[in-house]
Amino acid sequence: MSYKSQAVRLPGRLSAGSGLQFFEALLFESPRLPFAIVNFKQDGDTEELGLRLDLDRQVFLDHFADPGIEAAATAAAPEIVRYLGTRDGAPAY
């Protein structure tokens, strides 16, 4: 099965603190999936793998061992979903 996706740049205001900076979300358009892959930097270094984000539940499916970083990511997840849902041309989830 092939997938059609769209990369969406995330504004700096969605950065989570604790050294996390979310910069891009990959949305799956065809077939439409209620998940996104969120690319991020940690302490300025781009991580190779993004975080899986459940757009319906507004939570990351991947977690961090550090409680401070985990709390920052957990707080940022709903903000990222709101941004993706309010931009022009946003898909309905």
N, C-alpha and C positions, 0 to 999 in steps of 0.2 A: 504494500500500500504506500502511495506517495502522499506527502503532506505539503501544503502550501502555507508558508509562514510569513510574518511581517515583523521586522525589528522596529521597536519604538524606543527612541532616546528618552531617558528619564531626566527630569530637571534635578539640579544639585540639591534643591530643597528637600528632596526625598531621601537624602543620605541619612543613615541611621545613627551616626555617632559611633563611639567605641571603635573608631578606625574603619568602619564600613562605609563604602560609597556605592550606591546602586546607580548604574549608568545606562542600562539597556534592558528591555524586556522583549522576549521573542514570543509572539502570539501565534497560535495555530488557527488559520482561517479556513482551511479545507482539508480534512473535515474540521468543523468548528469544535474545539475542545475547551473545557473550562479550566485549563491550566496554562501557565506561562513559565518560561525559563527566564530567570532574572540574573543577568550578569552583574558582577560586583568586583570591587577592589577592596582588599583588606590591607590597611596600613600602606596604601599607595601601590600595592602589587596586584595586578589583575589575576584573579583566580581562574584556573583552567576550566573548571566546571561551574556552571551557574546553579542557582537554587531553584527548585521546583516550587511554584506558587499555585495553590488551589484558589482560583478566582471566586468560586462560590463561597467557600468557607473563610476566605481572606486570611489564610495562614500558609506559612512555608512548610513544605513537607520534609525539608532537610533541616538539620539542626546543628548548632555549634556546641562544643564541649564547654566553652567559657560562658558562665552564666550572664555576665555583663553584655557580651556580644549577642547572646541568644535573646536577651530582653530587648536590646536595640532592634534586632531583626524582627522580632515579634511585633513591636510597636510600629515598625515601618510598613509591614505587610498590608494592612487596611488602607494606608495612605497611597500605596502604589496601585492597589486595585481601584481606588476612587479616581486617581489620575487617569488610569487606562480607560475607565468608563466615561470620563467627562471630556476627553479630547475630541476634536472634530473627526468625524468618520469612524468613531469607535464602534466596534462590533457589539451587538447585544449579547450578554452572557446569560 
